[in-house]
Amino acid sequence: MPHEGVTEFLQVTSQDEMPPELRRELVECWVTVTNAGGAAGFPFPPVTFDQVAEVADQLIASLDSHRSRFLLALVDGMLAGWLNVRRDTNPLIAHWGTVHHVQTLTDFRGRGIGAALMHHVRHLAREEMGLEQLHLAARGGVGLEDFYRRQGWKEIGRWPGALRLARGDDRDEILMMLEL
C-alpha cells in the first residue's frame, strides 16, 4: 500500500495540458480499475493498455475548458484517481453536465480519494463551468449508488436490466443527479 501522502487535485482542460507520463498513468489506472472489476466504462475485463489508450486518447482530444475536463487526484505526484465531467452545448441542456469514469486506483481505495474527487467536481462544475446540475449513471449491484448518495447525489430513475454483463447477469443502470 502506498504511504500516506498529500492529495492534490489537477484539472486538465486541453490535450496540450496532458503530458505523456500523466496520460500513461491515467490509462494504467483505467486498466487496473477495470481489470479489478470496476464499473469504469469497459464492462468486459480483462482490457489491455492499448484498448484503453484508444478511448482515453479520444477523451483527451475532446478536452475543452467549456465542454469537457479531467479532474485528477494526485498523491505525492502520483495519479490516485480521476474522473471526467462533460456538458452538452445544446442550449436546452447546457445548464447541466455529466460525470463519467469515476475511479480510484485500487491501492488508494479507502482513503477518501473518491469522495474528495466528488467534492471537487461539485465545486469546479458550479464555479468554473457554470453548471447547475450534475448527472451520472451507475451500474447497479455493486454498491455505487450508496457511495454517491453519501456524496449528496439523488437517485432519479433506473433502467431495469439495462446492462447485460453476462448471460443471466443483467444489472440496473441507476440514474443520479446532484443539484449544485
Backbone as CSV, one residue per row, in Angstrom:
resi,resn,N_x,N_y,N_z,CA_x,CA_y,CA_z,C_x,C_y,C_z
1,MET,0.851,-1.188,0.000,0.000,0.000,0.000,0.886,1.236,0.000
2,PRO,0.575,2.239,-0.806,1.391,3.448,-0.838,1.363,4.153,0.516
3,HIS,2.418,4.877,0.800,2.452,5.635,2.052,1.437,6.759,2.000
4,GLU,1.028,7.182,3.193,0.087,8.294,3.275,0.796,9.540,2.752
5,GLY,0.116,10.289,1.925,0.716,11.490,1.366,-0.317,12.570,1.199
6,VAL,0.125,13.665,0.656,-0.735,14.816,0.421,-1.471,14.614,-0.902
7,THR,-2.795,14.800,-0.875,-3.602,14.700,-2.090,-3.774,16.088,-2.678
8,GLU,-3.455,16.186,-3.948,-3.652,17.428,-4.701,-4.582,17.126,-5.865
9,PHE,-5.252,18.157,-6.354,-6.176,17.992,-7.467,-5.721,18.860,-8.631
10,LEU,-5.805,18.285,-9.800,-5.362,18.940,-11.020,-6.472,18.822,-12.056
11,GLN,-6.784,19.938,-12.695,-7.710,19.919,-13.820,-6.908,19.901,-15.110
12,VAL,-7.393,19.140,-16.065,-6.815,19.142,-17.402,-7.949,19.521,-18.342
13,THR,-7.774,20.651,-19.033,-8.849,21.185,-19.866,-8.512,21.206,-21.356
14,SER,-7.325,20.724,-21.711,-6.981,20.609,-23.131,-5.921,19.525,-23.279
15,GLN,-5.834,18.988,-24.476,-4.848,17.929,-24.701,-3.418,18.440,-24.522
16,ASP,-3.209,19.731,-24.704,-1.873,20.305,-24.518,-1.424,20.263,-23.061
17,GLU,-2.386,20.140,-22.128,-2.074,20.098,-20.699,-1.835,18.677,-20.193
18,MET,-1.889,17.678,-21.080,-1.753,16.281,-20.686,-0.389,15.757,-21.127
19,PRO,0.606,15.797,-20.240,1.916,15.271,-20.610,1.862,13.750,-20.793
20,PRO,2.757,13.207,-21.600,2.734,11.764,-21.889,2.775,10.890,-20.627
21,GLU,3.539,11.271,-19.632,3.631,10.463,-18.411,2.292,10.425,-17.675
22,LEU,1.602,11.547,-17.622,0.300,11.591,-16.958,-0.730,10.800,-17.758
23,ARG,-0.673,10.881,-19.078,-1.549,10.071,-19.930,-1.322,8.596,-19.643
24,ARG,-0.062,8.178,-19.569,0.253,6.780,-19.293,-0.321,6.355,-17.939
25,GLU,-0.176,7.203,-16.909,-0.716,6.884,-15.588,-2.236,6.773,-15.630
26,LEU,-2.895,7.668,-16.372,-4.349,7.627,-16.484,-4.798,6.318,-17.134
27,VAL,-4.147,5.939,-18.225,-4.503,4.695,-18.912,-4.236,3.499,-18.010
28,GLU,-3.103,3.482,-17.326,-2.784,2.372,-16.423,-3.788,2.280,-15.274
29,CYS,-4.220,3.417,-14.752,-5.244,3.432,-13.709,-6.523,2.796,-14.247
30,TRP,-6.934,3.201,-15.424,-8.174,2.710,-16.024,-8.100,1.200,-16.254
31,VAL,-6.956,0.720,-16.737,-6.765,-0.720,-16.945,-6.854,-1.459,-15.611
32,THR,-6.155,-0.954,-14.601,-6.136,-1.601,-13.287,-7.521,-1.653,-12.674
33,VAL,-8.229,-0.522,-12.696,-9.576,-0.455,-12.110,-10.522,-1.398,-12.856
34,THR,-10.487,-1.373,-14.173,-11.366,-2.236,-14.962,-11.069,-3.704,-14.700
35,ASN,-9.804,-4.078,-14.725,-9.442,-5.482,-14.556,-9.658,-5.976,-13.128
36,ALA,-9.835,-5.048,-12.186,-10.187,-5.420,-10.813,-11.709,-5.508,-10.636
37,GLY,-12.467,-5.305,-11.735,-13.919,-5.416,-11.678,-14.648,-4.099,-11.549
38,GLY,-13.934,-2.983,-11.646,-14.561,-1.673,-11.522,-15.470,-1.344,-12.692
39,ALA,-16.545,-0.643,-12.395,-17.512,-0.211,-13.403,-17.058,1.126,-13.958
40,ALA,-16.062,1.099,-14.841,-15.417,2.332,-15.291,-15.458,2.516,-16.806
41,GLY,-16.451,1.915,-17.463,-16.608,2.171,-18.882,-16.254,1.013,-19.792
42,PHE,-15.561,0.018,-19.287,-15.245,-1.193,-20.046,-15.869,-2.365,-19.298
43,PRO,-17.016,-2.862,-19.769,-17.747,-3.848,-18.974,-17.194,-5.269,-19.003
44,PHE,-16.270,-5.555,-19.907,-15.843,-6.942,-20.067,-14.336,-7.102,-19.914
45,PRO,-13.857,-7.120,-18.661,-12.426,-7.326,-18.456,-12.036,-8.756,-18.844
46,PRO,-10.777,-8.976,-19.120,-9.692,-8.015,-18.974,-9.573,-7.112,-20.197
47,VAL,-9.007,-5.935,-19.957,-8.691,-4.999,-21.028,-7.184,-4.792,-21.065
48,THR,-6.707,-4.373,-22.213,-5.281,-4.117,-22.378,-5.011,-2.618,-22.360
49,PHE,-3.757,-2.282,-22.192,-3.330,-0.880,-22.236,-3.752,-0.248,-23.555
50,ASP,-3.528,-0.948,-24.677,-3.837,-0.376,-25.991,-5.332,-0.146,-26.178
51,GLN,-6.175,-1.056,-25.683,-7.627,-0.862,-25.795,-8.064,0.394,-25.053
52,VAL,-7.574,0.550,-23.847,-7.956,1.697,-23.036,-7.343,2.975,-23.592
53,ALA,-6.104,2.899,-24.055,-5.428,4.085,-24.594,-6.196,4.681,-25.764
54,GLU,-6.792,3.844,-26.599,-7.564,4.356,-27.737,-8.737,5.218,-27.258
55,VAL,-9.462,4.757,-26.255,-10.597,5.506,-25.719,-10.106,6.739,-24.961
56,ALA,-9.054,6.576,-24.169,-8.502,7.710,-23.417,-8.040,8.811,-24.367
57,ASP,-7.403,8.426,-25.462,-6.931,9.427,-26.416,-8.092,10.201,-27.043
58,GLN,-9.217,9.543,-27.270,-10.395,10.242,-27.786,-10.908,11.259,-26.757
59,LEU,-10.942,10.843,-25.482,-11.366,11.773,-24.426,-10.404,12.948,-24.310
60,ILE,-9.117,12.653,-24.353,-8.104,13.704,-24.237,-8.228,14.684,-25.391
61,ALA,-8.451,14.184,-26.595,-8.586,15.049,-27.773,-9.823,15.949,-27.679
62,SER,-10.845,15.512,-26.928,-12.082,16.296,-26.833,-12.090,17.273,-25.658
63,LEU,-11.002,17.329,-24.896,-10.970,18.236,-23.747,-11.097,19.685,-24.198
64,ASP,-11.873,20.432,-23.425,-12.134,21.833,-23.722,-12.654,22.450,-22.428
65,SER,-12.138,23.586,-22.025,-12.491,24.145,-20.718,-13.985,24.394,-20.554
66,HIS,-14.700,24.586,-21.646,-16.142,24.831,-21.554,-16.966,23.542,-21.580
67,ARG,-16.442,22.503,-22.287,-17.249,21.301,-22.524,-16.778,20.039,-21.832
68,SER,-15.500,19.854,-21.595,-15.016,18.574,-21.075,-13.692,18.774,-20.350
69,ARG,-13.631,18.233,-19.129,-12.420,18.361,-18.313,-12.136,17.050,-17.595
70,PHE,-10.874,16.829,-17.321,-10.476,15.784,-16.385,-10.225,16.440,-15.043
71,LEU,-10.591,15.739,-13.988,-10.192,16.110,-12.640,-9.381,14.938,-12.124
72,LEU,-8.131,15.216,-11.793,-7.192,14.183,-11.371,-6.840,14.373,-9.905
73,ALA,-6.786,13.276,-9.164,-6.318,13.286,-7.779,-4.913,12.708,-7.771
74,LEU,-3.976,13.488,-7.262,-2.571,13.071,-7.199,-2.152,12.969,-5.742
75,VAL,-1.507,11.872,-5.402,-0.942,11.705,-4.065,0.574,11.656,-4.238
76,ASP,1.236,12.628,-3.641,2.689,12.761,-3.789,3.107,12.718,-5.261
77,GLY,2.317,13.387,-6.102,2.636,13.494,-7.521,2.236,12.301,-8.364
78,MET,1.689,11.247,-7.750,1.283,10.051,-8.481,-0.242,10.018,-8.627
79,LEU,-0.727,9.663,-9.809,-2.162,9.611,-10.042,-2.792,8.552,-9.139
80,ALA,-3.791,8.970,-8.358,-4.506,8.060,-7.458,-5.937,7.826,-7.924
81,GLY,-6.503,8.764,-8.692,-7.865,8.627,-9.188,-8.192,9.773,-10.124
82,TRP,-9.300,9.629,-10.826,-9.688,10.669,-11.778,-11.141,10.504,-12.178
83,LEU,-11.658,11.524,-12.835,-12.983,11.496,-13.439,-12.994,12.481,-14.589
84,ASN,-14.056,12.399,-15.379,-14.267,13.320,-16.490,-15.640,13.949,-16.302
85,VAL,-15.723,15.262,-16.474,-17.011,15.953,-16.425,-17.212,16.638,-17.771
86,ARG,-18.424,16.414,-18.346,-18.724,16.958,-19.672,-20.090,17.619,-19.662
87,ARG,-20.228,18.575,-20.549,-21.526,19.216,-20.776,-21.803,19.210,-22.270
88,ASP,-23.060,19.218,-22.593,-23.516,19.344,-23.966,-23.748,20.829,-24.207
89,THR,-23.400,21.316,-25.366,-23.577,22.743,-25.638,-24.968,23.085,-26.167
90,ASN,-25.830,22.094,-26.362,-27.205,22.359,-26.756,-27.822,23.271,-25.705
91,PRO,-28.377,24.421,-26.086,-28.866,25.373,-25.096,-29.983,24.829,-24.193
92,LEU,-30.687,23.804,-24.617,-31.730,23.221,-23.771,-31.165,22.497,-22.554
93,ILE,-29.949,21.974,-22.687,-29.376,21.177,-21.602,-27.980,21.634,-21.174
94,ALA,-27.567,22.789,-21.642,-26.219,23.278,-21.335,-26.040,23.676,-19.876
95,HIS,-27.111,23.690,-19.095,-27.010,24.061,-17.680,-26.621,22.881,-16.791
96,TRP,-26.542,21.681,-17.360,-26.116,20.532,-16.566,-24.999,19.772,-17.270
97,GLY,-24.237,19.047,-16.475,-23.134,18.254,-17.001,-23.254,16.816,-16.532
98,THR,-22.429,15.969,-17.107,-22.421,14.555,-16.762,-21.026,14.156,-16.307
99,VAL,-20.988,13.402,-15.220,-19.737,12.886,-14.682,-19.556,11.471,-15.223
100,HIS,-18.351,11.202,-15.730,-18.024,9.905,-16.329,-16.737,9.345,-15.720
101,HIS,-16.641,8.038,-15.719,-15.393,7.308,-15.447,-14.784,7.587,-14.079
102,VAL,-15.594,7.761,-13.043,-15.067,7.996,-11.700,-14.301,6.750,-11.271
103,GLN,-13.034,6.933,-10.911,-12.246,5.780,-10.490,-11.095,6.167,-9.583
104,THR,-10.766,5.238,-8.719,-9.637,5.373,-7.800,-8.788,4.121,-7.945
105,LEU,-7.489,4.294,-8.060,-6.599,3.138,-8.118,-6.830,2.250,-6.902
106,THR,-6.813,0.963,-7.108,-7.127,0.026,-6.031,-6.221,0.210,-4.810
107,ASP,-4.962,0.545,-5.003,-4.039,0.756,-3.872,-4.414,1.964,-3.016
108,PHE,-5.245,2.855,-3.547,-5.622,4.066,-2.824,-7.050,4.010,-2.275
109,ARG,-7.741,2.907,-2.463,-9.127,2.807,-2.001,-9.182,2.885,-0.482
110,GLY,-10.289,3.438,0.004,-10.489,3.553,1.441,-9.793,4.744,2.073
111,ARG,-9.228,5.610,1.253,-8.514,6.783,1.765,-9.249,8.083,1.483
112,GLY,-10.480,7.988,0.965,-11.279,9.182,0.718,-11.000,9.868,-0.603
113,ILE,-10.240,9.240,-1.482,-9.904,9.860,-2.773,-11.172,10.047,-3.612
114,GLY,-12.013,9.003,-3.699,-13.243,9.100,-4.493,-14.168,10.186,-3.971
115,ALA,-14.348,10.229,-2.650,-15.210,11.261,-2.052,-14.638,12.649,-2.313
116,ALA,-13.326,12.779,-2.213,-12.699,14.076,-2.463,-12.862,14.493,-3.928
117,LEU,-12.732,13.545,-4.850,-12.970,13.851,-6.265,-14.397,14.366,-6.468
118,MET,-15.364,13.693,-5.833,-16.760,14.105,-5.988,-17.005,15.478,-5.373
119,HIS,-16.339,15.790,-4.280,-16.455,17.119,-3.677,-15.867,18.184,-4.615
120,HIS,-14.694,17.898,-5.160,-14.034,18.871,-6.040,-14.779,19.069,-7.357
121,VAL,-15.359,18.000,-7.900,-16.074,18.166,-9.163,-17.303,19.031,-8.959
122,ARG,-17.906,18.946,-7.802,-19.066,19.801,-7.497,-18.657,21.269,-7.586
123,HIS,-17.541,21.601,-6.971,-17.061,22.986,-6.969,-16.702,23.443,-8.389
124,LEU,-15.904,22.670,-9.101,-15.465,23.121,-10.428,-16.635,23.202,-11.395
125,ALA,-17.617,22.299,-11.273,-18.779,22.347,-12.168,-19.573,23.630,-11.952
126,ARG,-19.774,23.975,-10.694,-20.575,25.170,-10.378,-19.778,26.448,-10.621
127,GLU,-18.597,26.532,-10.036,-17.834,27.784,-10.037,-17.081,28.050,-11.337
128,GLU,-16.606,27.023,-11.995,-15.775,27.235,-13.179,-16.494,26.938,-14.490
129,MET,-17.433,25.984,-14.453,-18.154,25.651,-15.685,-19.549,26.269,-15.715
130,GLY,-19.998,26.844,-14.595,-21.297,27.498,-14.537,-22.485,26.545,-14.623
131,LEU,-22.292,25.306,-14.194,-23.360,24.313,-14.258,-24.272,24.422,-13.037
132,GLU,-25.508,23.972,-13.202,-26.486,23.986,-12.112,-26.787,22.585,-11.582
133,GLN,-26.499,21.562,-12.382,-26.746,20.176,-12.001,-25.651,19.303,-12.578
134,LEU,-25.427,18.174,-11.906,-24.595,17.117,-12.460,-25.412,15.842,-12.514
135,HIS,-25.174,15.045,-13.538,-25.841,13.762,-13.708,-24.768,12.688,-13.824
136,LEU,-25.148,11.465,-13.495,-24.300,10.316,-13.771,-25.161,9.076,-13.836
137,ALA,-24.617,8.036,-14.435,-25.262,6.727,-14.482,-24.310,5.741,-13.821
138,ALA,-24.847,4.942,-12.900,-24.031,3.978,-12.162,-24.572,2.571,-12.394
139,ARG,-23.662,1.614,-12.409,-24.039,0.215,-12.551,-24.609,-0.294,-11.235
140,GLY,-25.805,-0.886,-11.296,-26.414,-1.463,-10.109,-25.713,-2.743,-9.690
141,GLY,-25.933,-3.113,-8.451,-25.425,-4.387,-7.960,-24.022,-4.377,-7.403
142,VAL,-23.382,-3.205,-7.344,-22.021,-3.149,-6.795,-21.873,-2.089,-5.706
143,GLY,-22.978,-1.480,-5.293,-22.938,-0.520,-4.195,-22.581,0.900,-4.576
144,LEU,-22.469,1.177,-5.861,-22.088,2.524,-6.276,-23.117,3.567,-5.874
145,GLU,-24.404,3.206,-5.957,-25.434,4.176,-5.605,-25.314,4.596,-4.145
146,ASP,-24.879,3.709,-3.266,-24.681,4.070,-1.854,-23.537,5.070,-1.703
147,PHE,-22.449,4.841,-2.431,-21.326,5.787,-2.409,-21.790,7.165,-2.861
148,TYR,-22.504,7.240,-3.972,-22.933,8.534,-4.494,-23.953,9.203,-3.576
149,ARG,-24.841,8.429,-2.985,-25.795,9.020,-2.028,-25.061,9.686,-0.869
150,ARG,-24.018,9.042,-0.382,-23.244,9.643,0.722,-22.597,10.962,0.301
151,GLN,-22.437,11.166,-0.999,-21.850,12.412,-1.510,-22.923,13.448,-1.842
152,GLY,-24.187,13.150,-1.541,-25.271,14.098,-1.755,-26.078,13.895,-3.033
153,TRP,-25.750,12.879,-3.816,-26.467,12.611,-5.051,-27.797,11.934,-4.746
154,LYS,-28.792,12.156,-5.633,-30.111,11.539,-5.502,-30.366,10.625,-6.692
155,GLU,-30.934,9.476,-6.407,-31.376,8.598,-7.485,-32.621,9.206,-8.109
156,ILE,-32.623,9.344,-9.426,-33.770,9.934,-10.116,-34.446,8.947,-11.054
157,GLY,-33.891,7.758,-11.172,-34.518,6.749,-12.026,-33.613,5.549,-12.213
158,ARG,-34.203,4.513,-12.783,-33.471,3.279,-13.093,-33.951,2.740,-14.424
159,TRP,-33.030,2.140,-15.123,-33.382,1.339,-16.289,-33.158,-0.107,-15.872
160,PRO,-34.230,-0.794,-15.481,-34.077,-2.171,-15.008,-33.468,-3.074,-16.075
161,GLY,-32.460,-3.824,-15.680,-31.844,-4.794,-16.576,-31.185,-4.201,-17.801
162,ALA,-30.842,-2.934,-17.772,-30.299,-2.265,-18.963,-28.889,-2.728,-19.322
163,LEU,-28.145,-3.221,-18.342,-26.747,-3.590,-18.572,-26.598,-5.111,-18.485
164,ARG,-26.198,-5.724,-19.559,-26.005,-7.173,-19.584,-24.512,-7.465,-19.514
165,LEU,-24.079,-7.877,-18.335,-22.667,-8.190,-18.132,-22.340,-9.600,-18.598
166,ALA,-23.303,-10.489,-18.478,-23.147,-11.872,-18.935,-24.537,-12.479,-19.010
167,ARG,-24.639,-13.594,-19.661,-25.937,-14.284,-19.733,-26.414,-14.547,-18.306
168,GLY,-27.604,-14.032,-17.996,-28.156,-14.199,-16.656,-27.657,-13.189,-15.639
169,ASP,-26.825,-12.227,-16.059,-26.312,-11.198,-15.149,-26.643,-9.816,-15.710
170,ASP,-27.928,-9.473,-15.629,-28.391,-8.151,-16.054,-28.419,-7.250,-14.833
171,ARG,-27.979,-6.015,-15.003,-27.948,-5.045,-13.907,-28.745,-3.808,-14.294
172,ASP,-29.276,-3.156,-13.270,-29.939,-1.875,-13.492,-28.890,-0.806,-13.777
173,GLU,-29.255,0.146,-14.611,-28.467,1.365,-14.727,-29.183,2.395,-13.868
174,ILE,-28.477,2.929,-12.893,-29.057,3.838,-11.913,-28.712,5.261,-12.317
175,LEU,-29.738,6.078,-12.504,-29.559,7.458,-12.922,-29.566,8.331,-11.681
176,MET,-28.548,9.187,-11.556,-28.418,10.008,-10.354,-28.168,11.452,-10.740
177,MET,-28.531,12.360,-9.809,-28.405,13.793,-10.055,-27.938,14.492,-8.786
178,LEU,-27.176,15.555,-8.990,-26.726,16.402,-7.886,-27.050,17.842,-8.237
179,GLU,-27.839,18.497,-7.373,-28.096,19.930,-7.540,-26.874,20.696,-7.065
180,LEU,-26.460,21.678,-7.832,-25.303,22.489,-7.460,-25.785,23.794,-6.890
